[in-house]
Amino acid sequence: MRTINNLLFFTLCLLTVACNNGIGDESEEEKQSLEDNFTVSGKISGAENLNIYVEGFSEKGVIKIADTKIDSKGEFTIKGNVPGLGIYNLRLGESQNKVIPLTLLPNDNVKINTSFDFFISKPNASGTKWTDVMNQYVEYLSIFTSKQKELMATQGQISEADMSLKYLELRKPLDDFAINQMKKEPENPFNIILQTSAIPITGFEGWDAGNIDILKTVAEAFNAKYKNSPMASNMVAQTAEIERAYKEFLASQAASKGMENLEAPEISLNTPEGKVLKLSSLRGKVVLIDFWASWCGPCRRENPNVIRLYNKFKDKGFTVYSVSLDDDLNAWKQAIQSDGLIWPNHVSDLLGWKTSMVQLYGFNSIPYTVLIDKNGKILGVGLRGQELEQKLSEVLP
């Protein structure tokens, strides 16, 4: 089974420029021959005569891309070359604490107008599509960092459980900003930084699985906006890895809770025509309980695969029992017709996320599946794609 270490590898790979555009691979001669394609300039009062650096990342560690000395008026201009979209640092002086993140693209011209004291919290950056988002993010981050230090000072005085809860409370404004911004503008380059608020770096326990859809949306937007970008490709790969690992987590949770081999809880809901259709009425068939909704993009994208498997195994005793989390009858009926969901078993209480199915089957994101055998016993949960096809091939040879 994949572990969170796999996710950390993908995350760290994504957050290093070396994984996506080869910084650190050039010789000194090659670096010198590269034409400048970005500028960072501005004024930082109180930072006169200090050095300022633009840095990148690679497997070799932090790499200097360009630097200059701030003049006696606090003004500076740095020019250098970046191979493509990625994460970079703007570091003030020799301290590792005076750093702000940049998501530079070739031809970016970034302006900074701040002071030494407010460099990391209010850089007042401008000049690109992502600088306004960066300004807001670092302000939230600065507040969180300050409060986190206060919390760490109480270590040993409160329980680890309370410490974890307080940590999450303190981080919530930062994460809420990041999530809302990604939803609002999926293609914004600064989402490379913001996505860390959606990645389950500490594990899946208590993690909001709805973040998978957000990460998918951002990855797809990057893939469309920044074609042929290794960074965009890495984001797609990372999101797929997270989704696979999350499904395995759900399966392990189901097994640990003893769901597998137990009888699936009864479902008795109305069809689009208003007739009651019970899950138990399908005994004698292997049934895929498919929780979905017309408004759920990932569900709609998965539907062609469910149709394919239905057609492949229906003559061997397989069927699908689709449970919709819609709250609009017409939208539900139209999606069934538009997607060609040809099996007859469609039910819903039209209560959306307020449906009792969420608690009954213990899920917090869709699409979500439960595969049951001919006797109504659970064979597996969260199965989709190749994993579902393999399981069906085992039980319906």
Secondary structure as UniProt FT lines:
FT   HELIX           4..14
FT   HELIX           18..21
FT   TURN            23..24
FT   HELIX           28..33
FT   STRAND          38..45
FT   TURN            48..49
FT   STRAND          51..58
FT   TURN            59..60
FT   STRAND          61..69
FT   TURN            72..73
FT   STRAND          75..80
FT   STRAND          88..92
FT   STRAND          99..102
FT   TURN            106..107
FT   STRAND          109..115
FT   TURN            117..121
FT   HELIX           131..152
FT   TURN            153..154
FT   TURN            156..157
FT   HELIX           160..184
FT   TURN            186..187
FT   TURN            189..190
FT   HELIX           191..194
FT   HELIX           195..197
FT   TURN            201..202
FT   TURN            205..206
FT   TURN            209..210
FT   HELIX           211..225
FT   TURN            227..228
FT   HELIX           230..256
FT   TURN            257..258
FT   TURN            260..261
FT   STRAND          268..270
FT   TURN            272..273
FT   STRAND          276..278
FT   HELIX           279..282
FT   TURN            283..284
FT   STRAND          286..292
FT   TURN            294..295
FT   HELIX           297..313
FT   HELIX           314..316
FT   STRAND          318..324
FT   HELIX           329..339
FT   STRAND          346..348
FT   HELIX           352..354
FT   HELIX           357..361
FT   STRAND          368..372
FT   TURN            374..375
FT   STRAND          377..381
FT   HELIX           385..395
//
